[in-house]
Amino acid sequence: MRFRMILACAASVAVGVAAAESAKSAYVGVLKEGQAFAPAVEEAAGAGHMPVVDTDEVFPAAYVEDFEVDGDVTKPVWQKAKSVPPPCPVRSTTPIPYKTDIRMLYSKTGLYVAATLWQDMSKMVCKWDQRDQPVWGDDNVEIFMFIPSEKGNRLYQYVINPLGTVADIRDDNRAYWTRGMKVKASRYDDRW
């Protein structure tokens, strides 16, 4: 099973977005801890708002202070974020037939993504345990981040399997290594 999620970031504010065929501008205000952002129409955006990405749908994220990433999505901090709509499998527009719970938080220094994926664990494919191995062949979550810049846009791809093994790719460069990234995974009888 493969999941795909597209995220976008701008400057120091990170937000999740869904890909859209017809787009309109979305803006995100600078918020206090625990607040969830709401996109503002372009005409209403002003001081304290910045353009984020052209999109029809903006996923909810909440601003928080930094916290330790440990794979425990039951922490109270994760309750500050709403679940995003279920993702679609790679190369399909049909939602996946399994339950998912994907949440995003952001801070002054980072973007936090929690994904809980329910599936038949007896059929799980998960063999890669070293960074930058071909984890895209395992059951995985793929996160795409498009970061617009005046110096040139960047596309980051993170592929994470149930062991917490990650392949990080920038602009198709598989030798790219994201500094400071922390990934933790937990597996249970019916989900990871």
C-alpha positions in Angstrom: 0.0 0.0 0.0 1.4 3.4 -0.9 0.1 6.8 0.2 0.8 10.1 -1.3 0.4 13.5 0.3 1.5 16.9 -1.0 2.7 19.6 1.3 3.7 23.1 0.6 5.9 25.5 2.6 6.6 29.2 2.3 9.2 31.1 4.3 9.0 30.2 8.0 5.3 29.1 7.9 4.6 25.5 6.9 1.2 24.3 5.8 -0.3 21.3 4.1 -2.1 21.6 0.8 -3.9 19.3 -1.7 -3.0 19.4 -5.3 -5.6 21.2 -7.4 -6.2 21.6 -11.1 -7.7 25.1 -10.9 -6.1 27.2 -8.3 -6.7 30.3 -6.3 -4.4 32.0 -3.8 -4.4 30.9 -0.1 -2.8 32.9 2.7 -1.9 31.9 6.2 -1.8 34.2 9.1 1.0 34.1 11.7 -0.7 32.5 14.7 -0.2 31.8 18.4 0.4 28.3 19.9 -2.6 26.0 19.6 -4.4 28.1 17.0 -5.4 26.5 13.7 -4.9 28.5 10.6 -7.7 29.4 8.2 -6.9 30.6 4.7 -7.8 34.2 3.9 -9.0 35.3 0.5 -6.4 37.4 -1.4 -8.3 40.7 -0.9 -8.4 40.2 2.9 -4.8 39.3 3.2 -2.7 42.0 4.7 -0.2 42.6 7.5 0.6 39.4 9.2 -0.3 37.2 6.3 1.9 35.8 3.6 1.0 34.0 0.3 1.6 30.3 0.6 0.5 28.4 -2.5 -2.1 28.3 -5.2 -4.6 25.7 -4.2 -8.3 24.9 -3.9 -8.0 23.2 -0.6 -5.9 24.0 2.5 -5.4 21.3 5.1 -5.6 22.3 8.8 -2.4 22.7 10.7 -1.9 24.3 14.1 1.1 26.3 15.4 2.8 24.7 18.4 6.1 25.1 20.3 8.7 22.5 19.3 8.4 19.0 20.9 10.2 15.7 20.9 9.3 13.4 17.9 8.9 9.9 19.3 6.2 8.2 17.2 3.5 8.6 19.8 0.5 10.2 18.1 -1.6 10.0 21.3 0.3 12.9 22.9 -2.0 15.9 23.6 -0.1 18.1 21.2 -1.4 16.1 18.3 -5.0 16.9 19.4 -4.4 20.5 18.4 -4.4 19.6 14.7 -7.4 18.4 12.7 -7.2 15.3 10.5 -6.7 16.0 6.8 -8.9 14.3 4.3 -7.9 10.7 3.3 -5.2 10.6 0.7 -5.4 8.8 -2.6 -3.1 5.9 -3.6 -0.3 6.7 -6.1 -1.6 6.8 -9.7 -5.3 6.8 -8.6 -8.0 9.3 -7.7 -10.0 6.8 -5.6 -9.5 7.2 -1.9 -7.7 4.4 -0.2 -10.0 1.7 1.3 -8.2 1.8 4.7 -8.7 4.2 7.6 -6.1 6.9 7.9 -5.5 9.8 10.3 -3.0 12.4 9.1 -2.3 15.5 11.1 0.1 18.4 10.7 1.6 20.9 13.1 4.2 23.6 12.6 6.5 25.7 14.8 9.0 28.4 14.3 11.6 25.7 13.3 9.8 22.8 11.8 6.9 21.0 10.2 5.5 18.0 12.1 3.5 15.3 10.2 1.8 12.4 12.0 0.2 9.6 9.9 -1.6 6.7 11.4 -2.4 4.1 8.8 -4.7 1.1 9.5 -4.1 -2.0 7.4 -3.7 -5.8 7.5 -0.4 -6.0 9.2 0.1 -9.7 8.2 0.4 -8.5 4.6 2.7 -5.6 5.3 5.8 -5.3 3.0 8.6 -3.7 4.9 12.2 -4.8 4.3 14.4 -1.7 4.1 16.0 -0.5 7.3 18.7 1.9 6.2 18.3 5.6 5.2 18.0 6.2 1.4 17.3 2.6 0.5 14.4 2.0 -2.0 11.7 2.2 0.7 9.2 3.2 -2.1 8.9 -0.5 -2.7 7.7 -1.1 0.9 4.4 0.0 2.4 5.1 3.6 2.9 3.9 7.2 3.2 5.2 9.7 0.6 5.3 13.3 1.5 6.0 15.9 -1.2 6.9 19.4 -0.3 7.0 22.1 -2.9 8.8 25.2 -1.6 8.6 28.3 -3.8 11.6 30.6 -3.7 12.9 33.6 -5.6 16.1 31.6 -6.2 14.2 28.8 -7.8 11.5 26.4 -6.6 12.4 23.2 -4.8 10.6 19.9 -4.7 11.3 17.6 -1.7 10.1 14.1 -1.4 10.1 12.0 1.8 9.3 8.3 1.6 8.8 6.6 5.0 8.2 2.9 5.7 6.7 1.3 8.9 10.2 0.8 10.3 10.8 4.6 10.2 13.3 4.2 7.4 13.3 7.3 5.2 14.4 8.2 1.7 14.8 11.9 1.3 15.0 13.3 -2.3 15.4 16.9 -3.5 14.6 17.8 -7.1 15.1 14.1 -8.1 18.5 14.0 -6.3 18.4 10.8 -4.3 21.8 11.7 -2.7 20.2 14.6 -0.9 20.3 14.5 2.9 17.9 16.6 5.0 19.8 17.9 8.0 17.9 17.9 11.3 15.1 15.6 10.2 13.7 13.2 12.8 11.5 10.3 11.9 10.0 7.8 14.3 7.5 5.0 13.6 5.4 2.7 15.8 3.8 -0.5 14.8 0.7 -2.1 16.4 -1.5 -5.1 15.6 -3.8 -3.2 13.2 -1.9 0.0 12.3 1.4 1.8 12.1 
